[in-house]
Amino acid sequence: MNILAIGDVVGEIGVEALEKSLRKIKEENKADFVVVNGENSAGVGITPQLAHRIYNAGADVITLGNHVWGKRDIARFLDEDGYILRPANLADIAPGRGYGIFQVKGKMICVINLIGRCGMDFGPDNPFTCITRILKETAHHADFTVIDFHAGATSEKIAMAYHVDGKVAALWGTHTHVQTADERVFPNGLGYITDIGMTGPIDSVLGVRPEQSVRMFKGDVPVRFETATGPCSICGAVFSLDDNLKCREVKRIQFLRG
């Protein structure tokens, strides 16, 4: 079984790239299930309309991150739609759900969305204690589990990998928008990569127009960031599972679209 994870979709250009290419990528990699991080699809946040476009492009599940509340009209959608996930370690009163269980090829997959605490702008619950609780809750309902860990610190992501190795089939990082070259399979069958990268404009600073980012770092007056234009890349990873639903291979992907 192959699980395809697609990195942070940035702006209209990223959504359009998915609409034109995701089904081709899915076919080429023989993917049975697709998880897309869509938290930047509206620049900051996501709307119900964009979520539907990402589904129609070929995503089975959408995960989010620290910009989950970037668009206010998403709150009700999170409660009503069962295929979009916000970080599970947000406050219990937050709309939506942090994990879901879905059917794929006769098996039940649990998809969990977590957010890190290192360098984030707010104080979510401890992701390590949160994942331990969720794995106990879902043990008798899911055949295997995958995690999108939306976090900034590489150390936090790698530590989480050791924490769940043997209990989870795949763990990938999102948030930094830069694909890392450290994909591997842990000793007890966890497929891992620190960050799967972004789906957005190549000639940019994490999807933002370069001149705006440069001005910010030089100390100029802040302006509203705009998504860059030009050729786009779709970044992600494919996790191949064996008959025991342990990961046997992790493959980075980067699909370029002009």
C-alpha positions as a printed NumPy array, in Angstrom:
array([[  0.   ,   0.   ,   0.   ],
       [  1.267,   3.481,  -0.863],
       [  0.423,   6.621,   1.097],
       [  1.113,   9.943,  -0.645],
       [  1.663,  13.05 ,   1.5  ],
       [  1.715,  16.475,  -0.191],
       [  3.349,  19.487,   1.446],
       [  1.86 ,  22.864,   2.38 ],
       [ -0.221,  24.237,  -0.492],
       [  0.525,  27.956,  -0.901],
       [ -2.031,  30.295,  -2.447],
       [ -4.091,  30.058,  -5.612],
       [ -1.029,  29.02 ,  -7.601],
       [ -0.539,  25.982,  -5.361],
       [ -4.194,  24.961,  -5.589],
       [ -4.115,  25.266,  -9.382],
       [ -0.975,  23.123,  -9.52 ],
       [ -2.767,  20.384,  -7.59 ],
       [ -5.802,  20.609,  -9.846],
       [ -3.619,  20.115, -12.913],
       [ -1.162,  17.529, -11.636],
       [ -2.159,  15.7  ,  -8.425],
       [ -4.05 ,  12.867, -10.127],
       [ -1.087,  12.291, -12.451],
       [  1.295,  12.198,  -9.475],
       [ -1.057,   9.81 ,  -7.688],
       [ -1.16 ,   7.492, -10.703],
       [  2.601,   7.572, -11.313],
       [  3.311,   6.655,  -7.683],
       [  0.474,   4.104,  -7.416],
       [ -0.84 ,   5.977,  -4.395],
       [ -3.814,   4.423,  -2.613],
       [ -4.457,   7.317,  -0.23 ],
       [ -3.529,  11.022,  -0.427],
       [ -3.097,  13.494,   2.445],
       [ -2.605,  17.175,   1.549],
       [ -1.634,  19.942,   3.954],
       [ -3.782,  22.909,   2.923],
       [ -3.261,  25.446,   5.679],
       [ -1.729,  28.079,   3.37 ],
       [ -4.025,  27.559,   0.39 ],
       [ -5.677,  30.935,   1.063],
       [ -2.296,  32.552,   1.71 ],
       [ -2.969,  32.368,   5.425],
       [ -5.527,  29.693,   6.272],
       [ -8.047,  27.847,   4.132],
       [-11.675,  28.369,   3.082],
       [-14.393,  25.745,   2.508],
       [-14.301,  26.528,  -1.219],
       [-10.56 ,  25.871,  -1.418],
       [-10.954,  22.674,   0.599],
       [-13.481,  21.377,  -1.947],
       [-11.095,  22.225,  -4.786],
       [ -8.313,  20.271,  -3.078],
       [-10.639,  17.287,  -2.627],
       [-11.657,  17.472,  -6.277],
       [ -7.981,  17.602,  -7.258],
       [ -7.482,  14.167,  -5.68 ],
       [ -6.933,  14.579,  -1.924],
       [ -8.589,  12.102,   0.438],
       [ -7.826,  14.103,   3.589],
       [ -6.691,  17.689,   4.257],
       [ -4.513,  18.562,   7.253],
       [ -3.832,  22.02 ,   8.683],
       [ -1.414,  23.777,  11.048],
       [ -0.702,  27.038,  12.833],
       [ -2.791,  29.052,  10.339],
       [ -5.883,  26.946,  10.942],
       [ -7.863,  30.03 ,  12.045],
       [ -6.567,  32.28 ,   9.26 ],
       [-10.043,  32.388,   7.67 ],
       [-12.948,  32.652,  10.094],
       [-15.462,  30.835,   7.897],
       [-13.482,  27.595,   8.226],
       [-14.6  ,  26.984,  11.836],
       [-18.065,  25.663,  10.98 ],
       [-16.692,  23.643,   8.071],
       [-14.271,  21.892,  10.442],
       [-17.244,  20.656,  12.455],
       [-19.319,  19.629,   9.456],
       [-16.74 ,  18.008,   7.162],
       [-15.178,  14.741,   8.232],
       [-12.168,  14.845,   5.911],
       [-10.373,  17.995,   7.058],
       [ -8.284,  17.854,  10.227],
       [ -6.926,  20.567,  12.487],
       [ -4.093,  19.901,  14.981],
       [ -5.295,  17.445,  17.617],
       [ -3.404,  19.128,  20.438],
       [ -5.312,  22.402,  20.23 ],
       [ -7.786,  23.19 ,  23.006],
       [-10.689,  20.759,  23.387],
       [-13.168,  23.584,  22.765],
       [-11.708,  24.248,  19.297],
       [-13.989,  23.38 ,  16.352],
       [-13.268,  20.291,  14.313],
       [-11.29 ,  17.149,  15.   ],
       [ -7.616,  16.272,  15.164],
       [ -7.792,  12.799,  13.716],
       [-10.009,  10.654,  11.546],
       [-10.303,   6.992,  10.592],
       [-10.882,   6.165,   6.938],
       [-11.078,   3.073,   4.758],
       [ -8.421,   2.264,   2.164],
       [ -8.073,  -1.063,   0.329],
       [-10.089,  -2.895,   2.965],
       [ -8.029,  -1.499,   5.852],
       [ -8.73 ,   1.319,   8.287],
       [ -6.191,   4.152,   8.314],
       [ -6.026,   6.664,  11.16 ],
       [ -4.732,  10.077,  10.029],
       [ -3.571,  12.363,  12.852],
       [ -2.674,  16.05 ,  12.621],
       [ -0.358,  17.424,  15.327],
       [  1.303,  20.785,  15.874],
       [  4.649,  21.41 ,  17.547],
       [  5.331,  23.736,  20.46 ],
       [  8.852,  24.96 ,  19.629],
       [  8.707,  28.411,  18.06 ],
       [  4.945,  28.547,  17.512],
       [  2.984,  31.704,  18.345],
       [  0.585,  30.076,  20.779],
       [  0.599,  27.343,  23.382],
       [ -0.885,  24.064,  22.171],
       [ -1.008,  20.997,  24.386],
       [  1.999,  18.677,  24.576],
       [  2.003,  16.732,  21.269],
       [  3.794,  13.767,  22.87 ],
       [  1.165,  13.168,  25.544],
       [ -1.563,  13.929,  22.994],
       [ -0.389,  11.282,  20.527],
       [ -0.064,   8.702,  23.285],
       [ -3.704,   9.306,  24.233],
       [ -4.954,   9.153,  20.637],
       [ -3.104,   5.922,  19.875],
       [ -4.814,   4.309,  22.874],
       [ -8.218,   5.615,  21.751],
       [ -7.832,   4.299,  18.202],
       [ -5.99 ,   1.036,  18.874],
       [ -9.053,  -1.142,  18.275],
       [-10.494,   0.905,  15.408],
       [ -7.572,   1.468,  13.037],
       [ -5.262,  -0.998,  11.315],
       [ -2.467,   1.552,  10.952],
       [ -1.743,   5.221,  11.625],
       [ -0.026,   8.103,   9.824],
       [  0.822,  11.547,  11.219],
       [  1.292,  15.03 ,   9.765],
       [  3.398,  16.806,  12.402],
       [  3.238,  20.537,  11.675],
       [  6.261,  21.869,  13.545],
       [  9.196,  24.218,  13.162],
       [ 11.92 ,  22.473,  15.16 ],
       [ 13.67 ,  19.562,  13.486],
       [ 14.591,  18.193,  16.906],
       [ 10.942,  18.058,  17.966],
       [  9.986,  16.175,  14.804],
       [ 12.808,  13.632,  15.105],
       [ 12.075,  13.095,  18.802],
       [  8.442,  12.425,  17.901],
       [  9.603,   9.824,  15.377],
       [ 11.451,   7.902,  18.081],
       [  8.424,   8.281,  20.351],
       [  6.021,   6.609,  17.882],
       [  8.33 ,   4.156,  16.059],
       [  6.668,   0.75 ,  16.163],
       [  3.229,   2.27 ,  16.818],
       [  2.793,   4.346,  13.639],
       [  3.412,   3.531,   9.965],
       [  4.429,   6.99 ,   8.75 ],
       [  5.295,  10.399,  10.19 ],
       [  6.064,  13.408,   8.019],
       [  6.778,  16.996,   8.933],
       [  5.205,  20.111,   7.471],
       [  5.441,  23.877,   8.172],
       [  8.961,  24.871,   7.056],
       [  8.087,  24.69 ,   3.324],
       [ 11.584,  23.322,   2.597],
       [ 11.911,  19.656,   1.699],
       [ 14.544,  17.79 ,   3.716],
       [ 16.754,  14.967,   2.462],
       [ 16.554,  12.717,   5.533],
       [ 13.834,  10.235,   4.542],
       [ 14.326,   6.852,   6.196],
       [ 12.65 ,   3.869,   7.812],
       [ 13.132,   3.569,  11.566],
       [ 14.056,   0.198,  13.156],
       [ 10.479,  -0.716,  14.095],
       [  8.839,   0.171,  10.771],
       [  8.129,   3.908,  10.908],
       [  8.571,   5.798,   7.646],
       [  9.88 ,   9.295,   8.346],
       [ 10.937,  12.586,   6.763],
       [ 11.488,  15.835,   8.677],
       [  9.678,  18.036,   6.141],
       [  7.999,  17.169,   2.862],
       [  8.265,  20.722,   1.481],
       [  5.626,  22.946,  -0.103],
       [  3.355,  23.114,  -3.111],
       [  3.898,  26.616,  -4.424],
       [  6.012,  28.993,  -6.522],
       [  9.665,  28.059,  -6.927],
       [ 10.961,  31.634,  -7.275],
       [  9.841,  32.712,  -3.825],
       [ 10.728,  32.781,  -0.147],
       [  8.532,  29.972,   1.21 ],
       [  5.875,  30.965,  -1.326],
       [  6.083,  34.724,  -0.711],
       [  7.311,  37.292,  -3.234],
       [ 11.098,  37.481,  -2.582],
       [ 11.29 ,  41.303,  -2.502],
       [  8.709,  41.438,   0.302],
       [ 10.598,  38.94 ,   2.421],
       [ 13.916,  40.716,   1.829],
       [ 12.4  ,  44.049,   2.897],
       [ 11.07 ,  42.455,   6.078],
       [ 14.454,  41.027,   7.041],
       [ 16.108,  44.379,   6.319],
       [ 13.748,  46.011,   8.818],
       [ 11.442,  47.859,   6.417],
       [  7.814,  48.679,   7.236],
       [  5.841,  45.396,   7.254],
       [  3.41 ,  44.806,   4.383],
       [  0.818,  42.139,   3.679],
       [  2.629,  39.206,   2.099],
       [  1.605,  38.221,  -1.42 ],
       [  2.061,  34.814,  -3.022],
       [  4.762,  34.802,  -5.693],
       [  4.076,  33.839,  -9.314],
       [  5.854,  31.74 , -11.909],
       [  6.698,  28.021, -12.149],
       [  5.399,  25.868,  -9.318],
       [  6.658,  22.733,  -7.571],
       [  4.595,  20.084,  -5.845],
       [  6.59 ,  18.488,  -3.046],
       [  5.785,  15.489,  -0.918],
       [  6.676,  11.913,  -0.094],
       [  5.403,   8.409,  -0.786],
       [  5.371,   5.877,   2.061],
       [  5.259,   2.265,   0.847],
       [  3.886,  -0.212,   3.38 ],
       [  4.373,  -3.971,   3.426],
       [  1.734,  -6.629,   4.11 ],
       [  2.188,  -6.057,   7.856],
       [  1.447,  -2.336,   7.359],
       [  4.981,  -1.38 ,   8.326],
       [  6.874,   1.08 ,   6.143],
       [  9.458,  -0.508,   3.872],
       [ 10.432,   2.552,   1.807],
       [ 10.111,   6.356,   1.813],
       [ 10.515,   8.249,  -1.442],
       [ 10.707,  12.032,  -1.754],
       [  8.899,  13.528,  -4.719],
       [  9.16 ,  16.925,  -6.394],
       [  6.979,  17.564,  -9.414],
       [  7.719,  20.735, -11.37 ],
       [  4.964,  22.565, -13.21 ],
       [  5.684,  25.541, -15.482]])
